[in-house]
């Protein structure tokens, strides 16, 4: 029994690091979640135009509270900036949206600076779709 418990714990530690969880809702919205408890991300894509115009948005929560303000997302590909307004980043600001999505598409390992705090985020895999970003 002790061996089984040790193997189970090792399996959890050796598994992929917090990969993106994906689901499609009844309207066809593609919802991607990455949750660590410290930095939680939810990205909503509307690839089939469930809404007119299609909606693309993301929420960044830090310690369970929706973040509002400037963000810097640093990856091996460079530093991307975006601003969260009303608890999220929206494709209504095409530059911020492209920066936000392209940061997560460029790497699974990101340093997110929000306010005066920097967090290391490892999504396991880069974000898999362009989600309306140019």
N, C-alpha and C positions, 0 to 999 in steps of 0.2 A: 504494500500500500504506500509506503514511504517513497519507493522508487517511482510509482505512478504519479504521485503528487509532485515530485521533483521534475519529472519529465513534463508534466503539464505546465508548471511554472516556467521552465526553460522555453517551452513552446510559445508561451505568451511573450516572453522577452525577445525571442529570436524572430518574431513575426514582423510583417511590414509595419512601418511607422505611420499610423493614423492616416490611412488612405482616404481619398474622396468617397463619400457615400452618395449614391445617385438614385433618384426616383423620378418617375414621371407622374404628374398629377392628372386628374380627370380632364383637364382642359388642354393637356399636351405640354404644359410647362415642364421644363427640365430643371430639377432642383438638385443642386450639389451642396453637400454639407461636409465640413471638416471641423471636428470638435475635439479640443484637448482639455477644456475646462478653464484654461487661461485665455487662449485666443480661439474663439469660435467663429467660423466663416459660413455663410450661406449665400450661394450665388444662384440666381434664378434666370434662366434663359427661356426665350420664347421663339424657338426656331420655326414654328409653324404658324406664327401670327395669331395666337389665341386672342390677343388684344390688338386693336387698331389704334395707334401704331403698336407694333410689338414692344413688350417691355423686357428690359434687361436690368437687373439690379443686384446689389450685394449688400449684406449686412455684416459688419465686423463687430463682434462683442468681445470685450475684454473683462475678464472676471465676471461674466454674466450681464454686463451693462453695455448697451449699444454705444459704440464710440462715435463721437462727433468731433471733427477737426481735421487738421492736416495729417497726412501719413507719408512716410517714405518707405518704400519696399525695395530692399537691396538684394540683388541676386548676382551670380557670376556674370550675367549679361549686362549688368549696370544697375543704376538706381532709378526707380520709377516713383513718381509722386502722384497722389490723389487726395481728394478731400471728401470726407464723409459728412453729409448734411442730412439732418432729420433721421439720424441713425443708419445711414447707408450711403453707398455710392451708386449713382444712377447713370444710365447711358444717355440721359438728357445732356450731360456734359461729356461730349464725345472724347475729349482729350483725357480727362480723368478716368473715364471708363476704359479706354484703350490702355492707358498706363497700368491700371489695376489688373486687368485681365492678362495683359502681356507679361507682367511680372510673374504671375502664377503659372503662365504657360511656359515661361523660360526656365523654370527650375522648381524642384520640389523643396528646396531649402532656401528659405527667405528670412531676412532680418527685417522685421516690421517695427518701425519707429512711429509711435503714436504719442503725441504730446512729448513729455520728457522721458518716456520709457521705451526701451527696445526689447523686443521679444523674438526669440528664435522659433520659427515655424517650419515644421517638416511635414509636408503633406503626403510623403511616400512616393507620389508620382506627380509630374507637372499636371496642371489643369488640362483636361482633355479636349476642350472645344473652344472656338473663338467667341462664342456667346455674344455676337453682335459687335465685337470690337474690330476696328479696322486694322 
